[in-house]
Amino acid sequence: MTLLVALVSPEREIWSGTAEMVIAKTLEGNIGILTGHESVLGVLVPGSVVEIVPTEGSRLTAGVSGGFLAVADDRVSVLARQAALGSEVDVQAVRSDLDRLTAETGSGPAAEEESGVAYARSLLRAAGQPD
């Protein structure tokens, strides 16, 4: 048995297919979804990483700027405000944006979320880079 997973943003479908597991960070904490998981709706932590273990191929990681995770009947929907797979991330461009945003932003989690710093850092983590 497998999960049917869709990772989407308002702009596009980032990834969809079958998976063995999905891991995400919600406001309530980290959650791991396997087949047979009870129905749940969670709010994604802004600037976190979602991991998908597809039934075929390598583990996928995606940086997300926040959104929702919905699970029902072995279907997982990750509805993100913004998202990108780690394999799609232009590390140099994100580092440049992060440097600029950090210089312009006040300190604290709320300022980082508002400015996009948290999302930029999640993109670097999804790409396997230190943030």
C-alpha positions as CSV (number, residue, x, y, z in Angstrom):
1,M,0.0,0.0,0.0
2,T,1.2,3.5,-0.8
3,L,0.3,7.1,-0.3
4,L,-0.9,9.4,-3.1
5,V,1.0,12.7,-2.6
6,A,0.6,16.1,-4.1
7,L,2.9,19.0,-3.3
8,V,1.4,22.2,-4.8
9,S,1.7,26.0,-4.6
10,P,-0.6,28.6,-6.1
11,E,1.8,28.8,-9.1
12,R,2.2,25.1,-10.0
13,E,2.2,21.5,-9.0
14,I,5.7,20.9,-7.5
15,W,5.5,17.1,-7.3
16,S,2.8,14.4,-7.3
17,G,3.0,10.7,-7.2
18,T,3.1,7.7,-4.9
19,A,5.2,7.6,-1.8
20,E,6.0,5.4,1.1
21,M,6.3,8.3,3.6
22,V,6.0,12.1,4.0
23,I,7.7,14.1,6.8
24,A,6.7,17.7,7.5
25,K,7.0,20.2,10.3
26,T,3.8,21.6,11.6
27,L,3.0,24.1,14.3
28,E,2.3,21.1,16.6
29,G,5.7,19.4,15.8
30,N,7.2,17.1,13.2
31,I,4.8,14.6,11.6
32,G,5.6,11.5,9.7
33,I,2.8,10.1,7.5
34,L,2.7,6.4,6.5
35,T,-0.2,4.5,4.9
36,G,-3.1,4.1,7.2
37,H,-2.5,7.4,9.0
38,E,-5.5,9.0,10.6
39,S,-7.0,12.1,9.0
40,V,-5.2,15.2,10.0
41,L,-5.0,18.9,9.0
42,G,-1.8,20.7,10.0
43,V,-0.3,24.2,9.5
44,L,3.2,24.0,8.0
45,V,5.9,25.9,9.8
46,P,7.1,28.8,7.6
47,G,10.6,28.2,6.4
48,S,10.5,24.4,7.0
49,V,11.4,21.5,4.8
50,V,9.0,18.7,3.6
51,E,10.5,15.3,2.8
52,I,8.9,12.8,0.5
53,V,10.1,9.2,0.2
54,P,8.7,8.2,-3.2
55,T,7.9,4.5,-4.0
56,E,10.5,4.8,-6.9
57,G,13.5,7.0,-7.0
58,S,15.4,9.1,-4.4
59,R,14.1,11.0,-1.4
60,L,12.8,14.4,-2.3
61,T,13.1,17.5,-0.1
62,A,11.3,20.8,-0.7
63,G,11.6,24.1,1.0
64,V,8.2,25.7,1.9
65,S,7.3,29.2,3.1
66,G,4.3,27.9,5.0
67,G,0.9,26.5,4.2
68,F,-1.1,23.4,5.1
69,L,-0.8,19.6,5.2
70,A,-4.0,17.5,4.8
71,V,-4.1,13.7,5.2
72,A,-7.2,11.5,4.5
73,D,-7.6,8.0,3.1
74,D,-3.9,7.6,2.2
75,R,-3.9,10.9,0.3
76,V,-1.5,13.6,1.4
77,S,-1.9,17.1,0.1
78,V,0.8,19.7,0.9
79,L,-0.5,23.1,0.0
80,A,2.3,25.6,0.3
81,R,2.4,29.4,-0.2
82,Q,5.7,29.0,-2.0
83,A,7.7,25.8,-2.5
84,A,10.6,24.4,-4.5
85,L,12.3,21.0,-4.7
86,G,15.9,21.0,-3.5
87,S,17.0,19.9,-6.9
88,E,15.5,23.0,-8.5
89,V,17.2,25.5,-6.1
90,D,19.9,27.8,-7.6
91,V,22.1,27.9,-4.5
92,Q,24.1,30.9,-5.5
93,A,21.0,33.0,-6.3
94,V,19.4,32.0,-3.0
95,R,22.5,32.8,-1.0
96,S,22.7,36.2,-2.7
97,D,19.0,36.9,-1.9
98,L,19.5,35.7,1.7
99,D,22.5,38.1,2.2
100,R,20.4,41.0,0.9
101,L,17.3,40.1,2.9
102,T,19.3,39.6,6.1
103,A,20.9,43.0,5.7
104,E,17.4,44.6,5.2
105,T,15.6,42.7,7.9
106,G,15.3,43.2,11.7
107,S,15.9,40.3,13.9
108,G,13.4,37.7,15.2
109,P,11.3,35.0,13.7
110,A,8.4,37.3,12.7
111,A,10.7,39.6,10.8
112,E,12.5,36.6,9.1
113,E,9.1,35.1,8.0
114,E,7.8,38.4,6.7
115,S,10.9,39.2,4.7
116,G,11.4,35.8,3.1
117,V,14.6,35.0,5.1
118,A,13.0,31.8,6.6
119,Y,11.9,30.6,3.1
120,A,15.4,31.3,1.6
121,R,17.0,29.3,4.5
122,S,14.5,26.4,3.9
123,L,15.5,26.3,0.2
124,L,19.1,26.0,1.1
125,R,18.4,23.1,3.5
126,A,16.2,21.4,0.9
127,A,19.2,21.7,-1.5
128,G,21.5,20.1,1.1
129,Q,23.3,23.3,1.9
130,P,24.0,24.8,5.3
131,D,21.8,27.9,5.9
